[in-house]
Amino acid sequence: MLKGISSDYSVAGVDLSPEMIELAKKKLLEADIRVGDMTSYNFGRTFDVVLCMYDSINHLSDWSQWQALFANADKHLAHGGIFIFDFNTIERLKWLTDNPPFGREIGDDYMFMKIWNREGRFEWDIRVFEKQSDGHFILHKDPVQEVSFPVDQVMDEAAKRFPIEKIVDAKNLEQSNPNWRPFVVCKKK
Ligand SMILES: C[S@@+](CC[C@H](N)C(=O)[O-])C[C@H]1O[C@@H](n2cnc3c(N)ncnc32)[C@H](O)[C@@H]1O
């Protein structure tokens, strides 16, 4: 996503995973990309826009980390700046666990995912079959843990710091739909 805007804007990013950062650095040659914890990392400057996308917030396992993430976004936002985050709701994660595994082609490769509910913590079992030049496939497995909290609790916590301007769903679904996935747009006062 940052690649799409990096020719028009100066972009920076942080991820806990050195491997993800290596990949990002290859795609974003001019960007300020660093390994670090998004709940506490300090860039030492402010930004007009802070993004926490693709349910990255659900990777934070404790509520105190969600609170710290909002505080850190607030710290890095310039006045009038925009903070956008999205998250998987508890309802959506439960709905996904009730669905059969799903998959898709990615170029010559295939990806399959199944989500399991492990006593309120959700495990994404992600398997990628990478096609080799001899036609065989190599299997990569990378389980990802996600947690979520009640929608009102998340919105109230965000609203303590930033007025929420807008909540949208990527597919225009209603909140009553279990597949509803909010993208929350906040603006710093
Ligand atoms: C769904 S992926 C999003 C990947 C990428 N940032 C993007 O936007 O395409 C979630 C990412 O959150 C990262 N992550 C998990 N906990 C983190 C933390 N405390 N601080 C920074 N990154 C974290 C994971 O390493 C993973 O790369």
PDBQT file of the ligand as one rigid body, heavy atoms in Angstrom, charges set to zero:
ROOT
HETATM    1  C1  LIG A 201      -1.269  -8.294   8.619  1.00  0.00    +0.000 C 
HETATM    2  S1  LIG A 201       0.448  -7.967   8.633  1.00  0.00    +0.000 S 
HETATM    3  C2  LIG A 201       0.608  -6.423   7.807  1.00  0.00    +0.000 C 
HETATM    4  C3  LIG A 201       1.920  -6.374   7.073  1.00  0.00    +0.000 C 
HETATM    5  C4  LIG A 201       2.334  -5.018   6.484  1.00  0.00    +0.000 C 
HETATM    6  N1  LIG A 201       2.582  -4.040   7.550  1.00  0.00    +0.000 N 
HETATM    7  C5  LIG A 201       1.372  -4.472   5.489  1.00  0.00    +0.000 C 
HETATM    8  O1  LIG A 201       0.758  -3.451   5.753  1.00  0.00    +0.000 OA
HETATM    9  O2  LIG A 201       1.216  -5.077   4.425  1.00  0.00    +0.000 OA
HETATM   10  C6  LIG A 201       0.669  -7.577  10.311  1.00  0.00    +0.000 C 
HETATM   11  C7  LIG A 201       2.104  -7.204  10.638  1.00  0.00    +0.000 C 
HETATM   12  O3  LIG A 201       2.145  -6.717  11.980  1.00  0.00    +0.000 OA
HETATM   13  C8  LIG A 201       3.446  -6.996  12.464  1.00  0.00    +0.000 C 
HETATM   14  N2  LIG A 201       3.426  -6.832  13.923  1.00  0.00    +0.000 N 
HETATM   15  C9  LIG A 201       2.872  -7.628  14.862  1.00  0.00    +0.000 A 
HETATM   16  N3  LIG A 201       3.040  -7.106  16.088  1.00  0.00    +0.000 NA
HETATM   17  C10 LIG A 201       3.718  -5.939  15.924  1.00  0.00    +0.000 A 
HETATM   18  C11 LIG A 201       4.192  -4.935  16.798  1.00  0.00    +0.000 A 
HETATM   19  N4  LIG A 201       3.997  -5.022  18.129  1.00  0.00    +0.000 N 
HETATM   20  N5  LIG A 201       4.852  -3.892  16.278  1.00  0.00    +0.000 NA
HETATM   21  C12 LIG A 201       5.063  -3.787  14.937  1.00  0.00    +0.000 A 
HETATM   22  N6  LIG A 201       4.636  -4.716  14.050  1.00  0.00    +0.000 NA
HETATM   23  C13 LIG A 201       3.970  -5.772  14.537  1.00  0.00    +0.000 A 
HETATM   24  C14 LIG A 201       3.734  -8.391  11.979  1.00  0.00    +0.000 C 
HETATM   25  O4  LIG A 201       5.129  -8.643  11.959  1.00  0.00    +0.000 OA
HETATM   26  C15 LIG A 201       3.118  -8.333  10.574  1.00  0.00    +0.000 C 
HETATM   27  O5  LIG A 201       4.088  -8.037   9.608  1.00  0.00    +0.000 OA
ENDROOT
TORSDOF 0
